């Protein structure tokens, strides 16, 4: 079955959907962007962005919707935020997510005056059995609430943790064995790590279980003080397309290919640039069925 082709939803995407809706099979929604979180202990903790939700719903009727969370911070050694999970579940019941993903990163760390504190960016995790044991009951709780297949996304890392018990591909496999969670493979994050950490993308992908990859992300970023950032500020660079053309046909359980960009950078490429990106994504999705990716390397 041909993978779906779509976009991460942001405030600029409605205009894209109005112009290019026939090219977009799915939209991926970050539910955390659909409300204001007033913090633990607030009488009404979540204030819904009602107008934004109603606008979003108009684009959900004739395409698939995927949930992509950023707030649960599953590897953190703190309790699962059950109130936030309940709020995500309510949005799922309204929008009907096909599946749900979170990040293999820590966004929350223990705080003194609050139950947890935002780290400001995704922090790398220790790839150990202990962390799998921390994540497993949280993932089970998510599955109980949502009733959906769950995926974890590989992170961008700016400073590696030495002497890990498992490599990241090994960690994904062991996490799947413990929880059934699949992989959202962000090829741009992987490319950023080749720049920032000097790792080999091909070695990483050869170690990864291809049957666990259910979705891929494409994106672009910028260099900042010598680091390649996952800023979602550019179209997908050639290096990432090259990885995609070579490896995507090997992912037999791939369901979707998603392009991510931040609305503040829409001016850089506009609707025309996104149209071309979607065309290449559809060609990539077709290649995943017939393994003709080698013919596409010149694109």
C-alpha positions as CSV (number, residue, x, y, z in Angstrom):
1,X,0.0,0.0,0.0
2,X,1.4,3.4,-1.0
3,X,2.4,5.5,2.1
4,X,0.4,8.7,2.8
5,X,2.0,12.0,1.9
6,X,1.4,15.0,4.1
7,X,2.4,18.0,6.2
8,X,2.9,18.9,9.8
9,X,0.0,21.3,10.5
10,X,0.8,24.9,11.5
11,X,-0.9,28.3,11.1
12,X,0.5,28.7,7.5
13,X,-0.8,25.3,6.3
14,X,-4.5,26.2,5.8
15,X,-3.4,28.4,2.9
16,X,-1.3,25.5,1.5
17,X,-4.2,23.1,1.8
18,X,-6.5,25.6,0.0
19,X,-4.1,25.7,-2.9
20,X,-2.7,22.2,-2.9
21,X,-5.2,20.1,-1.0
22,X,-5.3,17.3,-3.6
23,X,-1.6,16.7,-3.0
24,X,-2.0,16.3,0.8
25,X,-3.2,12.9,2.0
26,X,-2.8,13.6,5.7
27,X,-2.0,16.3,8.2
28,X,0.0,15.7,11.3
29,X,-1.2,17.7,14.3
30,X,0.7,18.7,17.4
31,X,-2.1,18.7,20.0
32,X,0.0,20.7,22.5
33,X,-0.4,23.7,20.1
34,X,-4.2,23.6,20.4
35,X,-4.4,25.0,24.0
36,X,-2.7,27.2,26.6
37,X,-1.4,25.2,29.5
38,X,-1.9,27.3,32.7
39,X,0.2,25.0,34.8
40,X,-0.2,22.4,37.5
41,X,-2.7,23.3,40.2
42,X,-4.7,25.7,38.0
43,X,-8.4,25.4,38.4
44,X,-8.8,25.4,34.6
45,X,-5.4,24.2,33.5
46,X,-6.0,24.0,29.7
47,X,-7.5,26.9,27.8
48,X,-8.5,25.7,24.4
49,X,-7.6,27.7,21.2
50,X,-11.1,27.2,20.0
51,X,-10.9,29.2,16.8
52,X,-7.7,27.3,15.8
53,X,-9.4,24.0,16.5
54,X,-12.5,24.8,14.5
55,X,-10.3,25.9,11.5
56,X,-8.3,22.7,11.8
57,X,-11.4,20.5,11.8
58,X,-12.4,21.9,8.4
59,X,-9.3,20.4,6.9
60,X,-9.7,17.0,8.6
61,X,-12.9,15.9,6.9
62,X,-11.4,14.5,3.7
63,X,-7.9,13.4,4.9
64,X,-6.2,11.3,7.5
65,X,-5.1,13.0,10.8
66,X,-2.0,11.9,12.8
67,X,-1.2,13.0,16.3
68,X,2.4,14.1,17.1
69,X,3.0,15.0,20.7
70,X,5.9,17.0,22.3
71,X,4.8,17.4,25.9
72,X,4.8,14.0,27.6
73,X,8.6,13.6,27.9
74,X,8.3,9.8,28.2
75,X,12.0,9.1,29.1
76,X,12.1,11.6,32.0
77,X,12.3,10.0,35.4
78,X,9.2,11.8,36.6
79,X,5.6,10.6,36.7
80,X,3.5,10.7,33.5
81,X,1.5,13.9,33.2
82,X,-1.9,12.2,33.4
83,X,-3.8,15.5,33.0
84,X,-2.0,16.3,29.8
85,X,-2.6,12.7,28.5
86,X,-6.3,13.2,29.3
87,X,-6.3,16.4,27.3
88,X,-4.5,14.7,24.3
89,X,-7.2,11.9,24.5
90,X,-10.0,14.5,24.3
91,X,-8.5,16.0,21.2
92,X,-8.0,12.5,19.7
93,X,-11.7,11.9,20.2
94,X,-12.5,15.1,18.3
95,X,-10.1,14.7,15.5
96,X,-9.7,10.9,15.2
97,X,-5.9,10.3,15.0
98,X,-4.8,7.3,12.9
99,X,-1.9,6.8,15.3
100,X,0.2,8.8,17.7
101,X,3.9,9.6,18.2
102,X,6.1,11.2,20.8
103,X,9.8,12.0,21.0
104,X,12.7,9.9,22.3
105,X,13.9,12.9,24.2
106,X,13.5,14.6,27.6
107,X,11.7,17.9,27.5
108,X,10.9,17.9,31.2
109,X,13.3,17.7,34.1
110,X,12.6,17.7,37.9
111,X,12.1,21.1,39.4
112,X,12.1,22.5,42.9
113,X,9.1,24.8,43.0
114,X,7.1,23.0,40.3
115,X,6.5,19.3,39.7
116,X,8.6,19.6,36.5
117,X,10.4,22.2,34.5
118,X,10.7,22.7,30.7
119,X,14.2,22.0,29.6
120,X,13.9,24.4,26.6
121,X,14.9,21.7,24.0
122,X,14.9,18.0,23.7
123,X,17.7,16.6,25.9
124,X,19.5,13.3,25.0
125,X,18.6,10.2,27.0
126,X,20.6,7.4,28.5
127,X,20.0,4.3,26.3
128,X,19.7,1.7,29.1
129,X,17.3,-1.0,30.4
130,X,16.5,1.3,33.3
131,X,15.1,4.0,30.9
132,X,13.1,1.3,29.0
133,X,11.6,0.3,32.4
134,X,10.7,4.0,33.0
135,X,9.1,4.4,29.6
136,X,7.2,1.1,29.4
137,X,4.4,1.8,31.9
138,X,4.0,5.3,30.5
139,X,3.6,3.9,26.9
140,X,1.1,1.3,28.2
141,X,-0.9,4.1,29.9
142,X,-0.9,6.0,26.6
143,X,-2.1,3.0,24.7
144,X,-4.9,2.4,27.3
145,X,-6.1,6.0,27.0
146,X,-5.7,6.5,23.2
147,X,-6.3,3.0,21.9
148,X,-3.8,3.7,19.1
149,X,-0.5,2.4,17.7
150,X,2.4,4.5,19.2
151,X,5.6,5.6,17.6
152,X,8.8,7.2,19.0
153,X,10.8,9.7,17.0
154,X,14.6,9.7,16.9
155,X,16.0,12.9,18.3
156,X,18.5,15.6,17.1
157,X,21.5,15.5,19.5
158,X,24.0,18.2,20.0
159,X,26.2,16.5,22.7
160,X,26.3,12.8,22.9
161,X,26.3,10.7,26.1
162,X,29.4,8.4,26.2
163,X,29.4,4.7,27.1
164,X,25.8,4.0,26.4
165,X,24.5,0.5,27.2
166,X,22.7,0.3,23.9
167,X,23.0,2.1,20.6
168,X,19.9,4.0,19.5
169,X,18.8,1.4,17.0
170,X,19.3,-1.3,19.6
171,X,17.3,0.8,22.1
172,X,14.4,1.1,19.6
173,X,14.3,-2.7,19.1
174,X,14.4,-3.4,22.9
175,X,11.7,-0.7,23.5
176,X,9.5,-2.4,20.8
177,X,10.0,-5.8,22.4
178,X,8.9,-4.3,25.8
179,X,6.1,-2.1,24.6
180,X,5.2,-2.7,20.9
181,X,6.1,0.9,20.1
182,X,7.2,1.5,16.5
183,X,9.6,4.1,15.0
184,X,9.0,7.5,13.5
185,X,12.2,7.9,11.6
186,X,13.1,11.6,11.2
187,X,15.7,11.5,8.4
188,X,16.6,15.2,8.9
189,X,17.3,14.6,12.6
190,X,19.6,11.7,11.6
191,X,21.4,13.9,9.1
192,X,21.8,16.6,11.7
193,X,23.5,14.0,14.0
194,X,25.9,13.1,11.2
195,X,27.0,16.8,11.2
196,X,26.9,17.4,14.9
197,X,28.3,14.1,16.2
198,X,30.1,12.6,13.2
199,X,28.1,9.4,13.1
200,X,27.4,7.5,9.9
201,X,23.8,7.6,8.8
202,X,24.3,4.4,6.7
203,X,25.7,2.5,9.7
204,X,22.8,3.7,11.9
205,X,20.2,2.7,9.3
206,X,21.8,-0.7,8.7
207,X,21.5,-1.4,12.5
208,X,17.8,-0.2,12.6
209,X,15.1,-2.8,12.3
210,X,13.4,-1.6,9.0
211,X,10.1,-3.4,10.0
212,X,9.6,-1.0,12.9
213,X,9.6,2.2,10.8
214,X,6.0,3.2,10.3
215,X,6.5,6.9,9.4
216,X,9.3,9.2,8.3
217,X,9.8,12.9,8.7
218,X,11.5,15.2,6.2
219,X,12.6,18.7,7.0
220,X,15.4,21.2,6.7
221,X,17.5,23.3,9.1
222,X,20.2,25.9,9.5
223,X,23.7,26.0,10.8
224,X,24.1,27.8,14.1
225,X,27.5,28.3,15.7
226,X,28.8,25.2,13.9
227,X,25.8,23.0,14.8
228,X,23.1,21.8,12.3
229,X,19.8,22.6,13.9
230,X,16.4,20.9,13.5
231,X,14.8,24.3,13.0
232,X,12.3,23.3,10.3
233,X,13.4,26.4,8.4
234,X,14.3,25.0,5.0
235,X,13.1,22.6,2.4
236,X,14.6,19.1,2.6
237,X,18.3,19.2,1.7
238,X,19.8,16.9,-0.9
239,X,21.7,14.8,1.7
240,X,18.3,13.9,3.3
241,X,16.7,13.1,0.0
242,X,19.6,10.8,-0.8
243,X,19.0,8.9,2.4
244,X,15.3,8.7,1.7
245,X,15.6,7.4,-1.9
246,X,18.0,4.7,-0.7
247,X,16.4,3.5,2.5
248,X,12.6,4.2,2.2
249,X,11.9,1.3,-0.1
250,X,13.3,-1.0,2.6
251,X,10.6,0.1,5.1
252,X,7.8,-2.4,4.3
253,X,5.5,-1.1,7.0
254,X,5.8,2.6,6.2
255,X,2.5,4.3,6.4
256,X,3.3,8.0,5.9
257,X,5.9,10.5,4.8
258,X,5.5,13.9,6.5
259,X,7.2,17.2,5.7
260,X,7.8,19.6,8.7
261,X,8.3,23.3,8.5
262,X,7.7,26.1,10.9
263,X,5.2,28.8,9.9
264,X,7.7,31.6,10.5
265,X,9.8,30.3,7.5
266,X,6.9,30.0,5.1
267,X,8.2,33.1,3.2
268,X,11.4,31.2,2.2
269,X,9.7,28.8,-0.1
270,X,5.9,29.6,-0.2
271,X,3.2,27.5,-1.8
272,X,5.3,26.9,-4.9
273,X,8.2,25.4,-3.0
274,X,5.9,23.2,-0.9
275,X,4.2,22.0,-4.0
276,X,7.5,20.8,-5.4
277,X,8.3,19.2,-2.1
278,X,5.0,17.3,-2.1
279,X,5.6,16.1,-5.7
280,X,9.0,14.6,-4.7
281,X,7.3,13.0,-1.6
282,X,4.7,11.4,-3.8
283,X,7.5,10.1,-6.1
284,X,9.2,8.7,-3.0
285,X,6.0,7.1,-1.8
286,X,5.6,5.4,-5.1
287,X,9.3,4.2,-5.0
288,X,8.6,2.6,-1.6
289,X,6.3,0.2,-3.5
290,X,8.4,-0.7,-6.5
291,X,12.0,-0.2,-5.2
292,X,12.9,2.1,-8.1
293,X,14.7,4.6,-5.9
294,X,18.0,4.4,-7.7
295,X,16.5,6.0,-10.7
296,X,15.5,9.0,-8.5
297,X,19.0,9.9,-7.2
298,X,19.5,12.4,-9.9
299,X,16.3,14.3,-8.8
